[in-house]
Amino acid sequence: MENLDEYSILCVEDNELNMTLIRYVVRKMPGFKLLEARTAEKAIPLAMQHQPDLILMDISLPVMDGYEALALLRANPLTQYIPAVAISSFASQSDIRKGLQAGFEAYFTKPVDVKVLTRYLYNILGRNA
């Protein structure tokens, strides 16, 4: 990281409206910066290069889905310990269970509650909301 007081979040989201919401959330959080990728294929090299503090991952992505991307991130020594959080429109209890069992730290369903997500991001990255 360029600034030691800054946390970086990589958001992997192919929907512009959802990405706009995440941008809004992160802009309201002093000391946080956002990296963006529209596909998992673009996100993996970004994660390797920047080693963000957290990855927000859509599950339903074109070509490679969030589960495949998470498996590749976990298999890479540069990215294996970066916390990843699922954000998905798949909202059944079995979907949530599957996401958590796959290794996501948390699973948020769309539409995301901005206050809950903000509080979670502060908490997981060691700051108070």
N, CA, C and O atoms as a GROMACS GRO file, in nm:
protein
  516
    1MET      N    1   0.084  -0.119   0.000
    1MET     CA    2   0.000   0.000   0.000
    1MET      C    3   0.088   0.124   0.000
    1MET      O    4   0.192   0.129   0.066
    2GLU      N    5   0.044   0.224  -0.075
    2GLU     CA    6   0.121   0.348  -0.078
    2GLU      C    7   0.112   0.422   0.055
    2GLU      O    8   0.213   0.472   0.105
    3ASN      N    9  -0.005   0.430   0.111
    3ASN     CA   10  -0.028   0.505   0.235
    3ASN      C   11  -0.057   0.403   0.345
    3ASN      O   12  -0.154   0.328   0.337
    4LEU      N   13   0.026   0.401   0.448
    4LEU     CA   14   0.010   0.300   0.552
    4LEU      C   15  -0.117   0.318   0.634
    4LEU      O   16  -0.162   0.225   0.700
    5ASP      N   17  -0.176   0.437   0.629
    5ASP     CA   18  -0.302   0.462   0.701
    5ASP      C   19  -0.423   0.430   0.615
    5ASP      O   20  -0.536   0.456   0.656
    6GLU      N   21  -0.401   0.376   0.498
    6GLU     CA   22  -0.511   0.352   0.405
    6GLU      C   23  -0.533   0.201   0.386
    6GLU      O   24  -0.438   0.125   0.370
    7TYR      N   25  -0.658   0.162   0.389
    7TYR     CA   26  -0.695   0.024   0.360
    7TYR      C   27  -0.744   0.016   0.216
    7TYR      O   28  -0.810   0.108   0.168
    8SER      N   29  -0.711  -0.092   0.149
    8SER     CA   30  -0.758  -0.108   0.012
    8SER      C   31  -0.857  -0.224   0.005
    8SER      O   32  -0.841  -0.328   0.068
    9ILE      N   33  -0.961  -0.200  -0.074
    9ILE     CA   34  -1.066  -0.299  -0.097
    9ILE      C   35  -1.075  -0.322  -0.246
    9ILE      O   36  -1.088  -0.227  -0.323
   10LEU      N   37  -1.067  -0.447  -0.288
   10LEU     CA   38  -1.087  -0.484  -0.427
   10LEU      C   39  -1.230  -0.532  -0.442
   10LEU      O   40  -1.272  -0.627  -0.376
   11CYS      N   41  -1.306  -0.465  -0.528
   11CYS     CA   42  -1.444  -0.507  -0.554
   11CYS      C   43  -1.449  -0.570  -0.693
   11CYS      O   44  -1.407  -0.510  -0.792
   12VAL      N   45  -1.501  -0.691  -0.698
   12VAL     CA   46  -1.516  -0.764  -0.824
   12VAL      C   47  -1.666  -0.771  -0.852
   12VAL      O   48  -1.738  -0.848  -0.790
   13GLU      N   49  -1.711  -0.690  -0.946
   13GLU     CA   50  -1.854  -0.674  -0.973
   13GLU      C   51  -1.873  -0.636  -1.119
   13GLU      O   52  -1.811  -0.541  -1.167
   14ASP      N   53  -1.959  -0.710  -1.190
   14ASP     CA   54  -1.980  -0.682  -1.331
   14ASP      C   55  -2.098  -0.588  -1.357
   14ASP      O   56  -2.114  -0.540  -1.470
   15ASN      N   57  -2.179  -0.561  -1.257
   15ASN     CA   58  -2.296  -0.475  -1.275
   15ASN      C   59  -2.262  -0.332  -1.233
   15ASN      O   60  -2.221  -0.308  -1.119
   16GLU      N   61  -2.278  -0.237  -1.324
   16GLU     CA   62  -2.240  -0.098  -1.299
   16GLU      C   63  -2.317  -0.037  -1.182
   16GLU      O   64  -2.259   0.036  -1.102
   17LEU      N   65  -2.445  -0.066  -1.171
   17LEU     CA   66  -2.524  -0.010  -1.062
   17LEU      C   67  -2.472  -0.059  -0.926
   17LEU      O   68  -2.461   0.019  -0.831
   18ASN      N   69  -2.441  -0.188  -0.917
   18ASN     CA   70  -2.387  -0.243  -0.792
   18ASN      C   71  -2.248  -0.185  -0.762
   18ASN      O   72  -2.216  -0.157  -0.646
   19MET      N   73  -2.167  -0.166  -0.866
   19MET     CA   74  -2.034  -0.108  -0.846
   19MET      C   75  -2.048   0.036  -0.798
   19MET      O   76  -1.971   0.082  -0.713
   20THR      N   77  -2.145   0.108  -0.851
   20THR     CA   78  -2.168   0.246  -0.809
   20THR      C   79  -2.203   0.251  -0.660
   20THR      O   80  -2.156   0.340  -0.589
   21LEU      N   81  -2.282   0.158  -0.613
   21LEU     CA   82  -2.316   0.152  -0.471
   21LEU      C   83  -2.192   0.128  -0.386
   21LEU      O   84  -2.173   0.193  -0.284
   22ILE      N   85  -2.108   0.035  -0.428
   22ILE     CA   86  -1.984   0.006  -0.353
   22ILE      C   87  -1.893   0.129  -0.354
   22ILE      O   88  -1.833   0.163  -0.251
   23ARG      N   89  -1.882   0.196  -0.468
   23ARG     CA   90  -1.803   0.320  -0.474
   23ARG      C   91  -1.854   0.420  -0.372
   23ARG      O   92  -1.776   0.483  -0.300
   24TYR      N   93  -1.985   0.436  -0.366
   24TYR     CA   94  -2.048   0.530  -0.272
   24TYR      C   95  -2.010   0.495  -0.128
   24TYR      O   96  -1.971   0.582  -0.050
   25VAL      N   97  -2.021   0.367  -0.094
   25VAL     CA   98  -1.989   0.322   0.041
   25VAL      C   99  -1.844   0.352   0.075
   25VAL      O  100  -1.815   0.408   0.181
   26VAL      N  101  -1.752   0.315  -0.012
   26VAL     CA  102  -1.610   0.329   0.017
   26VAL      C  103  -1.569   0.476   0.021
   26VAL      O  104  -1.484   0.514   0.102
   27ARG      N  105  -1.627   0.559  -0.066
   27ARG     CA  106  -1.594   0.703  -0.063
   27ARG      C  107  -1.631   0.768   0.069
   27ARG      O  108  -1.568   0.865   0.110
   28LYS      N  109  -1.732   0.716   0.135
   28LYS     CA  110  -1.777   0.771   0.263
   28LYS      C  111  -1.690   0.724   0.380
   28LYS      O  112  -1.712   0.765   0.494
   29MET      N  113  -1.593   0.639   0.352
   29MET     CA  114  -1.509   0.581   0.457
   29MET      C  115  -1.368   0.638   0.448
   29MET      O  116  -1.289   0.595   0.364
   30PRO      N  117  -1.334   0.735   0.533
   30PRO     CA  118  -1.199   0.792   0.530
   30PRO      C  119  -1.093   0.684   0.551
   30PRO      O  120  -1.110   0.595   0.636
   31GLY      N  121  -0.986   0.692   0.475
   31GLY     CA  122  -0.877   0.596   0.491
   31GLY      C  123  -0.894   0.468   0.411
   31GLY      O  124  -0.815   0.375   0.427
   32PHE      N  125  -0.994   0.462   0.326
   32PHE     CA  126  -1.016   0.344   0.243
   32PHE      C  127  -1.007   0.382   0.096
   32PHE      O  128  -1.052   0.490   0.057
   33LYS      N  129  -0.949   0.295   0.016
   33LYS     CA  130  -0.948   0.316  -0.129
   33LYS      C  131  -1.004   0.191  -0.197
   33LYS      O  132  -0.998   0.081  -0.143
   34LEU      N  133  -1.057   0.212  -0.315
   34LEU     CA  134  -1.125   0.105  -0.387
   34LEU      C  135  -1.051   0.072  -0.516
   34LEU      O  136  -1.017   0.160  -0.595
   35LEU      N  137  -1.027  -0.055  -0.535
   35LEU     CA  138  -0.979  -0.109  -0.662
   35LEU      C  139  -1.098  -0.180  -0.725
   35LEU      O  140  -1.178  -0.241  -0.654
   36GLU      N  141  -1.110  -0.174  -0.857
   36GLU     CA  142  -1.227  -0.231  -0.923
   36GLU      C  143  -1.187  -0.328  -1.033
   36GLU      O  144  -1.090  -0.307  -1.105
   37ALA      N  145  -1.266  -0.435  -1.043
   37ALA     CA  146  -1.252  -0.530  -1.154
   37ALA      C  147  -1.391  -0.575  -1.196
   37ALA      O  148  -1.477  -0.600  -1.111
   38ARG      N  149  -1.413  -0.586  -1.324
   38ARG     CA  150  -1.543  -0.629  -1.377
   38ARG      C  151  -1.553  -0.781  -1.392
   38ARG      O  152  -1.663  -0.836  -1.402
   39THR      N  153  -1.438  -0.847  -1.394
   39THR     CA  154  -1.436  -0.992  -1.409
   39THR      C  155  -1.337  -1.053  -1.310
   39THR      O  156  -1.246  -0.986  -1.261
   40ALA      N  157  -1.357  -1.180  -1.283
   40ALA     CA  158  -1.263  -1.251  -1.196
   40ALA      C  159  -1.126  -1.262  -1.263
   40ALA      O  160  -1.023  -1.258  -1.196
   41GLU      N  161  -1.127  -1.277  -1.395
   41GLU     CA  162  -1.000  -1.288  -1.467
   41GLU      C  163  -0.915  -1.162  -1.452
   41GLU      O  164  -0.792  -1.172  -1.451
   42LYS      N  165  -0.977  -1.046  -1.440
   42LYS     CA  166  -0.903  -0.922  -1.418
   42LYS      C  167  -0.872  -0.902  -1.270
   42LYS      O  168  -0.772  -0.839  -1.234
   43ALA      N  169  -0.957  -0.956  -1.184
   43ALA     CA  170  -0.939  -0.936  -1.040
   43ALA      C  171  -0.819  -1.012  -0.984
   43ALA      O  172  -0.750  -0.960  -0.897
   44ILE      N  173  -0.794  -1.130  -1.031
   44ILE     CA  174  -0.687  -1.212  -0.975
   44ILE      C  175  -0.550  -1.146  -0.990
   44ILE      O  176  -0.476  -1.138  -0.892
   45PRO      N  177  -0.513  -1.098  -1.111
   45PRO     CA  178  -0.384  -1.028  -1.119
   45PRO      C  179  -0.381  -0.898  -1.036
   45PRO      O  180  -0.277  -0.862  -0.981
   46LEU      N  181  -0.495  -0.828  -1.028
   46LEU     CA  182  -0.502  -0.708  -0.944
   46LEU      C  183  -0.476  -0.743  -0.798
   46LEU      O  184  -0.402  -0.673  -0.729
   47ALA      N  185  -0.537  -0.851  -0.753
   47ALA     CA  186  -0.517  -0.895  -0.614
   47ALA      C  187  -0.372  -0.934  -0.589
   47ALA      O  188  -0.317  -0.904  -0.484
   48MET      N  189  -0.310  -1.000  -0.686
   48MET     CA  190  -0.170  -1.039  -0.671
   48MET      C  191  -0.080  -0.916  -0.667
   48MET      O  192   0.014  -0.910  -0.587
   49GLN      N  193  -0.107  -0.818  -0.752
   49GLN     CA  194  -0.023  -0.698  -0.760
   49GLN      C  195  -0.040  -0.608  -0.638
   49GLN      O  196   0.059  -0.562  -0.582
   50HIS      N  197  -0.164  -0.582  -0.597
   50HIS     CA  198  -0.190  -0.483  -0.493
   50HIS      C  199  -0.208  -0.543  -0.353
   50HIS      O  200  -0.198  -0.472  -0.253
   51GLN      N  201  -0.236  -0.672  -0.347
   51GLN     CA  202  -0.262  -0.740  -0.220
   51GLN      C  203  -0.352  -0.656  -0.129
   51GLN      O  204  -0.309  -0.609  -0.024
   52PRO      N  205  -0.476  -0.638  -0.172
   52PRO     CA  206  -0.570  -0.555  -0.094
   52PRO      C  207  -0.596  -0.615   0.043
   52PRO      O  208  -0.568  -0.732   0.069
   53ASP      N  209  -0.650  -0.533   0.130
   53ASP     CA  210  -0.684  -0.578   0.265
   53ASP      C  211  -0.810  -0.663   0.268
   53ASP      O  212  -0.832  -0.741   0.360
   54LEU      N  213  -0.893  -0.648   0.164
   54LEU     CA  214  -1.021  -0.719   0.158
   54LEU      C  215  -1.067  -0.726   0.014
   54LEU      O  216  -1.042  -0.634  -0.065
   55ILE      N  217  -1.135  -0.836  -0.020
   55ILE     CA  218  -1.194  -0.851  -0.153
   55ILE      C  219  -1.344  -0.868  -0.137
   55ILE      O  220  -1.390  -0.954  -0.063
   56LEU      N  221  -1.420  -0.785  -0.207
   56LEU     CA  222  -1.565  -0.800  -0.218
   56LEU      C  223  -1.592  -0.867  -0.351
   56LEU      O  224  -1.557  -0.811  -0.456
   57MET      N  225  -1.653  -0.985  -0.350
   57MET     CA  226  -1.665  -1.066  -0.471
   57MET      C  227  -1.811  -1.098  -0.502
   57MET      O  228  -1.881  -1.160  -0.422
   58ASP      N  229  -1.854  -1.056  -0.620
   58ASP     CA  230  -1.982  -1.102  -0.670
   58ASP      C  231  -1.970  -1.251  -0.700
   58ASP      O  232  -1.863  -1.296  -0.742
   59ILE      N  233  -2.075  -1.325  -0.680
   59ILE     CA  234  -2.073  -1.468  -0.711
   59ILE      C  235  -2.098  -1.492  -0.858
   59ILE      O  236  -2.029  -1.572  -0.922
   60SER      N  237  -2.197  -1.424  -0.914
   60SER     CA  238  -2.239  -1.445  -1.052
   60SER      C  239  -2.163  -1.349  -1.144
   60SER      O  240  -2.206  -1.237  -1.168
   61LEU      N  241  -2.050  -1.397  -1.194
   61LEU     CA  242  -1.967  -1.318  -1.284
   61LEU      C  243  -1.958  -1.389  -1.419
   61LEU      O  244  -1.975  -1.511  -1.425
   62PRO      N  245  -1.932  -1.316  -1.527
   62PRO     CA  246  -1.918  -1.382  -1.658
   62PRO      C  247  -1.793  -1.469  -1.660
   62PRO      O  248  -1.693  -1.437  -1.595
   63VAL      N  249  -1.797  -1.575  -1.732
   63VAL     CA  250  -1.688  -1.672  -1.753
   63VAL      C  251  -1.653  -1.745  -1.623
   63VAL      O  252  -1.696  -1.859  -1.605
   64MET      N  253  -1.577  -1.684  -1.535
   64MET     CA  254  -1.537  -1.747  -1.409
   64MET      C  255  -1.621  -1.687  -1.296
   64MET      O  256  -1.624  -1.565  -1.278
   65ASP      N  257  -1.689  -1.772  -1.218
   65ASP     CA  258  -1.772  -1.719  -1.110
   65ASP      C  259  -1.690  -1.692  -0.984
   65ASP      O  260  -1.571  -1.722  -0.979
   66GLY      N  261  -1.755  -1.635  -0.885
   66GLY     CA  262  -1.686  -1.599  -0.761
   66GLY      C  263  -1.627  -1.717  -0.686
   66GLY      O  264  -1.524  -1.702  -0.620
   67TYR      N  265  -1.690  -1.832  -0.696
   67TYR     CA  266  -1.636  -1.951  -0.628
   67TYR      C  267  -1.505  -1.997  -0.692
   67TYR      O  268  -1.409  -2.029  -0.622
   68GLU      N  269  -1.502  -1.998  -0.825
   68GLU     CA  270  -1.379  -2.036  -0.895
   68GLU      C  271  -1.268  -1.936  -0.865
   68GLU      O  272  -1.153  -1.974  -0.842
   69ALA      N  273  -1.303  -1.808  -0.864
   69ALA     CA  274  -1.205  -1.704  -0.836
   69ALA      C  275  -1.150  -1.719  -0.694
   69ALA      O  276  -1.029  -1.707  -0.672
   70LEU      N  277  -1.238  -1.744  -0.599
   70LEU     CA  278  -1.194  -1.761  -0.460
   70LEU      C  279  -1.098  -1.880  -0.449
   70LEU      O  280  -0.997  -1.872  -0.379
   71ALA      N  281  -1.129  -1.990  -0.517
   71ALA     CA  282  -1.041  -2.107  -0.513
   71ALA      C  283  -0.902  -2.073  -0.567
   71ALA      O  284  -0.802  -2.117  -0.511
   72LEU      N  285  -0.896  -1.996  -0.675
   72LEU     CA  286  -0.766  -1.956  -0.731
   72LEU      C  287  -0.692  -1.862  -0.637
   72LEU      O  288  -0.570  -1.872  -0.620
   73LEU      N  289  -0.764  -1.771  -0.575
   73LEU     CA  290  -0.702  -1.680  -0.479
   73LEU      C  291  -0.646  -1.757  -0.360
   73LEU      O  292  -0.536  -1.727  -0.313
   74ARG      N  293  -0.719  -1.855  -0.311
   74ARG     CA  294  -0.675  -1.934  -0.196
   74ARG      C  295  -0.556  -2.025  -0.231
   74ARG      O  296  -0.478  -2.061  -0.143
   75ALA      N  297  -0.543  -2.061  -0.359
   75ALA     CA  298  -0.433  -2.147  -0.401
   75ALA      C  299  -0.304  -2.070  -0.426
   75ALA      O  300  -0.198  -2.130  -0.444
   76ASN      N  301  -0.311  -1.937  -0.428
   76ASN     CA  302  -0.195  -1.854  -0.457
   76ASN      C  303  -0.135  -1.800  -0.327
   76ASN      O  304  -0.207  -1.739  -0.248
   77PRO      N  305  -0.006  -1.820  -0.305
   77PRO     CA  306   0.056  -1.772  -0.180
   77PRO      C  307   0.047  -1.620  -0.161
   77PRO      O  308   0.049  -1.573  -0.047
   78LEU      N  309   0.037  -1.544  -0.268
   78LEU     CA  310   0.028  -1.398  -0.257
   78LEU      C  311  -0.110  -1.351  -0.212
   78LEU      O  312  -0.124  -1.241  -0.158
   79THR      N  313  -0.211  -1.434  -0.234
   79THR     CA  314  -0.349  -1.390  -0.207
   79THR      C  315  -0.425  -1.483  -0.113
   79THR      O  316  -0.541  -1.456  -0.081
   80GLN      N  317  -0.364  -1.590  -0.069
   80GLN     CA  318  -0.438  -1.692   0.006
   80GLN      C  319  -0.497  -1.644   0.137
   80GLN      O  320  -0.596  -1.700   0.185
   81TYR      N  321  -0.438  -1.541   0.197
   81TYR     CA  322  -0.487  -1.497   0.328
   81TYR      C  323  -0.569  -1.368   0.322
   81TYR      O  324  -0.610  -1.316   0.426
   82ILE      N  325  -0.594  -1.316   0.203
   82ILE     CA  326  -0.675  -1.195   0.191
   82ILE      C  327  -0.822  -1.231   0.218
   82ILE      O  328  -0.877  -1.318   0.149
   83PRO      N  329  -0.885  -1.167   0.316
   83PRO     CA  330  -1.026  -1.198   0.342
   83PRO      C  331  -1.112  -1.164   0.221
   83PRO      O  332  -1.094  -1.059   0.158
   84ALA      N  333  -1.204  -1.251   0.189
   84ALA     CA  334  -1.296  -1.230   0.077
   84ALA      C  335  -1.440  -1.239   0.128
   84ALA      O  336  -1.474  -1.328   0.206
   85VAL      N  337  -1.522  -1.147   0.083
   85VAL     CA  338  -1.662  -1.139   0.123
   85VAL      C  339  -1.748  -1.152  -0.002
   85VAL      O  340  -1.725  -1.082  -0.101
   86ALA      N  341  -1.845  -1.241   0.001
   86ALA     CA  342  -1.936  -1.259  -0.112
   86ALA      C  343  -2.046  -1.154  -0.106
   86ALA      O  344  -2.099  -1.122   0.001
   87ILE      N  345  -2.080  -1.102  -0.223
   87ILE     CA  346  -2.197  -1.014  -0.238
   87ILE      C  347  -2.274  -1.070  -0.356
   87ILE      O  348  -2.225  -1.072  -0.469
   88SER      N  349  -2.397  -1.117  -0.329
   88SER     CA  350  -2.468  -1.191  -0.433
   88SER      C  351  -2.618  -1.171  -0.428
   88SER      O  352  -2.674  -1.140  -0.323
   89SER      N  353  -2.680  -1.189  -0.542
   89SER     CA  354  -2.826  -1.188  -0.547
   89SER      C  355  -2.882  -1.326  -0.513
   89SER      O  356  -3.002  -1.341  -0.494
   90PHE      N  357  -2.796  -1.427  -0.507
   90PHE     CA  358  -2.838  -1.560  -0.463
   90PHE      C  359  -2.856  -1.553  -0.312
   90PHE      O  360  -2.757  -1.544  -0.238
   91ALA      N  361  -2.980  -1.558  -0.265
   91ALA     CA  362  -3.008  -1.521  -0.126
   91ALA      C  363  -3.070  -1.630  -0.041
   91ALA      O  364  -3.112  -1.604   0.072
   92SER      N  365  -3.077  -1.752  -0.091
   92SER     CA  366  -3.136  -1.858  -0.009
   92SER      C  367  -3.038  -1.899   0.102
   92SER      O  368  -2.919  -1.872   0.093
   93GLN      N  369  -3.090  -1.964   0.204
   93GLN     CA  370  -3.004  -2.011   0.313
   93GLN      C  371  -2.899  -2.108   0.260
   93GLN      O  372  -2.786  -2.109   0.310
   94SER      N  373  -2.934  -2.191   0.161
   94SER     CA  374  -2.835  -2.285   0.106
   94SER      C  375  -2.728  -2.210   0.027
   94SER      O  376  -2.612  -2.252   0.027
   95ASP      N  377  -2.764  -2.102  -0.041
   95ASP     CA  378  -2.664  -2.021  -0.112
   95ASP      C  379  -2.566  -1.960  -0.012
   95ASP      O  380  -2.445  -1.963  -0.033
   96ILE      N  381  -2.620  -1.904   0.096
   96ILE     CA  382  -2.536  -1.841   0.199
   96ILE      C  383  -2.444  -1.945   0.262
   96ILE      O  384  -2.325  -1.921   0.280
   97ARG      N  385  -2.500  -2.061   0.296
   97ARG     CA  386  -2.420  -2.169   0.354
   97ARG      C  387  -2.308  -2.212   0.259
   97ARG      O  388  -2.194  -2.231   0.300
   98LYS      N  389  -2.343  -2.226   0.130
   98LYS     CA  390  -2.244  -2.266   0.031
   98LYS      C  391  -2.130  -2.164   0.024
   98LYS      O  392  -2.013  -2.201   0.017
   99GLY      N  393  -2.164  -2.036   0.026
   99GLY     CA  394  -2.062  -1.931   0.021
   99GLY      C  395  -1.969  -1.935   0.140
   99GLY      O  396  -1.847  -1.923   0.126
  100LEU      N  397  -2.027  -1.951   0.258
  100LEU     CA  398  -1.945  -1.957   0.380
  100LEU      C  399  -1.859  -2.083   0.383
  100LEU      O  400  -1.743  -2.079   0.425
  101GLN      N  401  -1.915  -2.194   0.338
  101GLN     CA  402  -1.838  -2.319   0.333
  101GLN      C  403  -1.725  -2.313   0.230
  101GLN      O  404  -1.623  -2.380   0.245
  102ALA      N  405  -1.745  -2.233   0.126
  102ALA     CA  406  -1.642  -2.218   0.022
  102ALA      C  407  -1.523  -2.136   0.073
  102ALA      O  408  -1.415  -2.139   0.014
  103GLY      N  409  -1.544  -2.062   0.183
  103GLY     CA  410  -1.434  -1.986   0.239
  103GLY      C  411  -1.453  -1.835   0.242
  103GLY      O  412  -1.362  -1.762   0.280
  104PHE      N  413  -1.571  -1.787   0.202
  104PHE     CA  414  -1.596  -1.644   0.216
  104PHE      C  415  -1.613  -1.611   0.364
  104PHE      O  416  -1.675  -1.686   0.438
  105GLU      N  417  -1.556  -1.498   0.405
  105GLU     CA  418  -1.564  -1.455   0.545
  105GLU      C  419  -1.706  -1.419   0.585
  105GLU      O  420  -1.747  -1.440   0.700
  106ALA      N  421  -1.780  -1.365   0.490
  106ALA     CA  422  -1.919  -1.324   0.512
  106ALA      C  423  -1.990  -1.331   0.378
  106ALA      O  424  -1.927  -1.341   0.273
  107TYR      N  425  -2.122  -1.324   0.383
  107TYR     CA  426  -2.203  -1.334   0.262
  107TYR      C  427  -2.314  -1.231   0.272
  107TYR      O  428  -2.404  -1.243   0.356
  108PHE      N  429  -2.308  -1.128   0.187
  108PHE     CA  430  -2.410  -1.024   0.183
  108PHE      C  431  -2.499  -1.046   0.062
  108PHE      O  432  -2.450  -1.079  -0.047
  109THR      N  433  -2.628  -1.030   0.081
  109THR     CA  434  -2.720  -1.045  -0.030
  109THR      C  435  -2.759  -0.907  -0.085
  109THR      O  436  -2.764  -0.808  -0.012
  110LYS      N  437  -2.786  -0.906  -0.214
  110LYS     CA  438  -2.828  -0.783  -0.282
  110LYS      C  439  -2.980  -0.770  -0.271
  110LYS      O  440  -3.050  -0.871  -0.276
  111PRO      N  441  -3.032  -0.651  -0.258
  111PRO     CA  442  -2.959  -0.525  -0.246
  111PRO      C  443  -2.891  -0.515  -0.109
  111PRO      O  444  -2.949  -0.550  -0.007
  112VAL      N  445  -2.769  -0.467  -0.110
  112VAL     CA  446  -2.688  -0.458   0.011
  112VAL      C  447  -2.734  -0.341   0.097
  112VAL      O  448  -2.757  -0.231   0.047
  113ASP      N  449  -2.747  -0.365   0.226
  113ASP     CA  450  -2.778  -0.259   0.322
  113ASP      C  451  -2.648  -0.181   0.346
  113ASP      O  452  -2.552  -0.235   0.401
  114VAL      N  453  -2.645  -0.056   0.303
  114VAL     CA  454  -2.524   0.026   0.309
  114VAL      C  455  -2.470   0.039   0.451
  114VAL      O  456  -2.350   0.028   0.472
  115LYS      N  457  -2.557   0.062   0.547
  115LYS     CA  458  -2.511   0.078   0.686
  115LYS      C  459  -2.448  -0.051   0.739
  115LYS      O  460  -2.345  -0.047   0.805
  116VAL      N  461  -2.510  -0.163   0.710
  116VAL     CA  462  -2.458  -0.292   0.757
  116VAL      C  463  -2.324  -0.321   0.691
  116VAL      O  464  -2.230  -0.366   0.757
  117LEU      N  465  -2.313  -0.297   0.561
  117LEU     CA  466  -2.187  -0.321   0.491
  117LEU      C  467  -2.077  -0.229   0.544
  117LEU      O  468  -1.965  -0.275   0.566
  118THR      N  469  -2.107  -0.102   0.563
  118THR     CA  470  -2.008  -0.008   0.614
  118THR      C  471  -1.958  -0.052   0.752
  118THR      O  472  -1.838  -0.055   0.777
  119ARG      N  473  -2.049  -0.085   0.839
  119ARG     CA  474  -2.012  -0.130   0.973
  119ARG      C  475  -1.924  -0.256   0.965
  119ARG      O  476  -1.825  -0.268   1.036
  120TYR      N  477  -1.961  -0.348   0.878
  120TYR     CA  478  -1.885  -0.471   0.862
  120TYR      C  479  -1.743  -0.440   0.813
  120TYR      O  480  -1.645  -0.494   0.867
  121LEU      N  481  -1.731  -0.354   0.713
  121LEU     CA  482  -1.599  -0.321   0.659
  121LEU      C  483  -1.509  -0.258   0.764
  121LEU      O  484  -1.392  -0.293   0.775
  122TYR      N  485  -1.563  -0.167   0.841
  122TYR     CA  486  -1.485  -0.108   0.950
  122TYR      C  487  -1.444  -0.215   1.050
  122TYR      O  488  -1.329  -0.219   1.094
  123ASN      N  489  -1.535  -0.301   1.087
  123ASN     CA  490  -1.506  -0.403   1.188
  123ASN      C  491  -1.404  -0.504   1.141
  123ASN      O  492  -1.312  -0.537   1.215
  124ILE      N  493  -1.418  -0.555   1.021
  124ILE     CA  494  -1.327  -0.659   0.973
  124ILE      C  495  -1.186  -0.604   0.950
  124ILE      O  496  -1.087  -0.676   0.961
  125LEU      N  497  -1.178  -0.474   0.919
  125LEU     CA  498  -1.047  -0.414   0.896
  125LEU      C  499  -0.991  -0.344   1.019
  125LEU      O  500  -0.893  -0.270   1.010
  126GLY      N  501  -1.055  -0.367   1.133
  126GLY     CA  502  -0.997  -0.324   1.259
  126GLY      C  503  -1.021  -0.180   1.297
  126GLY      O  504  -0.943  -0.123   1.374
  127ARG      N  505  -1.125  -0.120   1.246
  127ARG     CA  506  -1.159   0.017   1.285
  127ARG      C  507  -1.298   0.016   1.344
  127ARG      O  508  -1.375  -0.077   1.322
  128ASN      N  509  -1.330   0.119   1.418
  128ASN     CA  510  -1.464   0.131   1.476
  128ASN      C  511  -1.556   0.205   1.381
  128ASN      O  512  -1.517   0.303   1.317
  129ALA      N  513  -1.679   0.156   1.372
  129ALA     CA  514  -1.778   0.221   1.283
  129ALA      C  515  -1.830   0.346   1.347
  129ALA      O  516  -1.914   0.415   1.289
   0.00000   0.00000   0.00000
